[in-house]
Amino acid sequence: MNDYAATFHTGYGAMKFYERCVSGGTPARLSPVPRKLSSSCGTCVFFTADSPERARGADDLEACYLALPGGDYQKEYEPRER
């Protein structure tokens, strides 16, 4: 299992994805977006899963990042169109 951070264009998108994770049994938590990922204000969802596939199709998804040791992130998925 890996830890991921999913960033969103809207807070509503983050809330919807968080609810989808929780209702589907995926461990998740809402959090402010880490500065390493975005300089703007916003909410992200940290979730634990085998792959970033869980985030595909989420409303208003900006990108999904793999959380690396030491507080770094690696972009794993970004939708082509908003």
C-alpha positions, 0 to 999 in steps of 0.5 A: 500500500502507498500513500497518495495526495490528490489535489483538486481545483475546488474544495467541493471536488475534494469533499466528494472524493473524500466521501467516495474513499470513506464509503468505499473503505479506503483510508483517507483524510482531508488536509491543506495542500502541502506547499510543495504541491501548490502555492495556492490555498486549497484542500487535498485528500491523502489516501492509502491505496495500491495505486493512484487509480482510486483517484481517476474520474474524481470530480475536479481532480487536478493531480494525484501524487505519490507521497515519498519518504522525507516529505517529497511527492512524485506526480503519478496522474494528471487528467488531460482535460478539466 
